[in-house]
Amino acid sequence: MPYADFLSELVRAGLTVRAFADLVGMRPNSITNYAREGELPVHLALIAVLVAELSVQGLDYRRVMAKVPHAPKKPRGGARRGHFGGDPQTTLDLLS
C-alpha cells in the first residue's frame, strides 16, 4: 500500500501515526520511515484498513484489538545500558 493511502486510512480511523504506532506496539519513527520508501508492509496496511473500516462502521476497534495483548518491541542491538553500540571488543589497557 502506498504510504499516502495509509495516511488516508488513518484519517478515516481518526488516528495519528503516533496513535497507530502505539496501537500496534511499534515506535512512531519506525512507521514514518516507510514514507521514504513510499510503501507500507502488507501487515501494517491490513491493520490500518481494518481499523479504519471498523471505525467507519461505528465499532470500537480498541476493544477488539485489546483482546491480543502485546508488549512494546525491545530496541535492537547488543548495547549494554549506558553504552551506545555495545562492546564489540574487550577494553584495551593502553596506559600500563
Secondary structure, DSSP 8 states (H G I E B T S, - for coil): -BHHHHHHHHHHHT--HHHHHHHHT--HHHHHHHHHHSB--HHHHHHHHHHHHHHHTT--HHHHHTTS--------S---TT-TT---S-------
